Amino acid sequence: MAREQFPDGPRDELRPPSGRQRTARHALVVGPEVEVEEVESLALSRFPGARWLVAPDATASGVLRLSRHTHLAGPYAPGGPLRGEDRARVYDVACPRERGDAPHPEQSDRDGLARTFPDGLPVREEDRVVQWLVAAARRLHGSVVVDVDDVQRVLTPDPAARIDLTVYSDVWLAPEAALAVVRDVDRRATWAPGGVPWAGPPANSIVATLPHVPQLDDEVREFVHQRAEDADIEALTSDEAPTGYAIHLDLHDDGLIAIEIGGEEALPTSLRGLPWADGGAVAYRVRWYPVDDDLEEERPPLAHRVARGRATPRLGALTAALHRAVGGEIVDEADFLVAHEDL
């Protein structure tokens, strides 16, 4: 589909009627290499009932119904704050305008939404749509133009900011087998329970300073410890298979990669329809935990980005090894499917 053939905006007859509900108009902006089928695939990952009301072709844009009240039209040529982006493709999204309370000054703002919607964050359907637009823009290396009280603001999420991955499969790896798979990638991997024994909360923590928390006497403390020890012994000597376990890979200054394995019944929409996923699956979650507290920052400092950049290929290699061992599907943090060869 040639870029010069795209219209300058969605045709009036393709715009859904607004009725009494006030409508917000947002836009997804992507590069010329992004095909319509990629946008459709990401939409189906979040809106399983999405379908084309008007299919796009080489001469006209189309309309994709995401839900009862939300429609996506495009692609077409950019305008407004993006006019002059000659090679961009734009998808216009119309959804109900639904705003809630203003963001709390101390809340995390990893995607920049609190900064973008200072007077009231999107809720309900508009929240679903905006969250999907940001995730799709990150995946497609694009931007989102959001409608904030008739003012257009541009969000360009960092594609490298969210690196966690999950393998879903119908194959359960015994703990020893999973550790062997992980150690084929990095011999430093170990069981999660290792490390320095927990010494209790710090002296200045909330629990330690609340006046109404009673002090345990020696008899009660001994009883609690004995019950905990009995539970540990029962778990270690039982013939029942574990329902979950974890493996850690310490990257030192670059943080920690945790592989958390367990069964899950609530699966991503992107796995809907797969026969082996009916009723649930085994999830192999591969997560990165930095040494700093900047994971939820929209623009983390350089040291955080460097550590994340070094951890990303190792996390991808671990995910690929697990996927080779158990099969199934890989999804990213937005629950979008990821191809094995893209790791």
Beta strands, then each sheet from edge to edge (+ up, - down):
strand 1: 23-30
strand 2: 51-54
strand 3: 62-67
strand 4: 70-76
strand 5: 89-96
strand 6: 143-148
strand 7: 151-155
strand 8: 165-169
strand 9: 190-191
strand 10: 244-250
strand 11: 256-264
strand 12: 281-289
strand 13: 329-332
strand 14: 337-338
sheet 1: 2+ 3- 4+ 5- 1+ 6- 7+
sheet 2: 9+ 10- 11+ 12- 8+ 13- 14+
end
